[in-house]
Amino acid sequence: MTSTPSQQLPHFTDAESFRAWRSDPSLWLPIALDIAHDHGLDAGAPHVFSTGTNLVVGLGDHLILKIFPPLLRAQFVSERGSLTQLAGRLSLPIPEIVAEGTRDGWPYLVITRLSGTLGSEVWPSLAEDQKERVLRQIGETIASVQRAPLGPLAQIEPRWDTFMRAQMQACRARHTRLGLAPKFLAGLDDLLRDAAELIPMDAPPVILIGEYIPENFLLACRDDQWSLKGLFDFGDVLAGWRDYDLLGPGTFMAAGRPGRVRSLLEGFGYAKPDFALKRRLMALMLLHRASDLNSHVCIEGWQEKASDLIELQELIWAG
């Protein structure tokens, strides 16, 4: 089946315009279904996923179609490369690529749909011991991913040293703009000086997913025990220093609870965190590409409990 002019995917020059267009599935769902038909796939009960960055449609119970706008082609390269490189290398299920192609300059992937319950739906209601259990499994999963060879992901841009130096240069301006309290901004220069020594720039890089957060994994319950059931969304992969991937679960899930922090780090392979590790993680948290402490630190009253960045790192990484 060939596309008609009315079925063509448009060209966007900025993300805001794309997001506005994406918010109305009637503009693009017929094209997604046309792609499915081209591959002989059942598109009788499509489900549009409203969250996420790209165009994502569930095709029945077993497949998902992800269509990437050209301006986000890097996410397609990251997703495709990660799923290919990690295939068969993890004990935890990840999607498998069933088909791929390009439509009107937009690359797409058809991938298998994993079973389980979205982490964000159940994480808030889990008992504390179950949260510690899941965080230990997340630490183990991060370590497992990082043991996989980089392969073509070694060419992912930006390179770690370039990325880190750019983040360091823009760090103060970013957090000033985002309204970080002056008492924390006051210690930023000292932290950045430490970061240049604490964060390896030329160590052998590993695969960094960047977002081990409840929205990106699936859970399942068996015999009253919750466990990781699947991992997905590999659109923001980097190659770099291993500790970077502790930030998502450390910030959004551990929430400064010593038992949770300890479970995450032990699963990852670290003993009780010392000052240097806490300092490095605090620096990486401020240098993360999505860093915004005011929105992301999930510890009630943290702004009052910490008087500076050193007290804040002790609060967040209280292992």
Buried (B, 14 or more C-beta within 10 A) or exposed (E): EEBEEEBEBEEBEEEEBBEEBBEEBEEBBEBBBBBBEBBEBEBEEBEBEEEEBBBBBBBBEEBBBBBBBBBBEBBBBBBBBBBBBBEEEBEBBBBEBBBBEEBEEBBBBBBBBBEBBBBBEBBEEBEEEBBBBBBBBBBBBBBBBBEBEBEEBEEBEBBBBEBBBEBBEEBBEBBEEEEBBEBBBEBBEEBBEBBEEBBBBEEEBBBBBBBBBBBBBBBBBEEEEBBBBBBBBBBBBBBBBBBBBBBBBBBBBBBBBEBBBBBBBBBBEBEEBEEEBBBBBBBBBBBBEEBBBEEBBBBEEBBEEBEBBBBBBBBBBBB
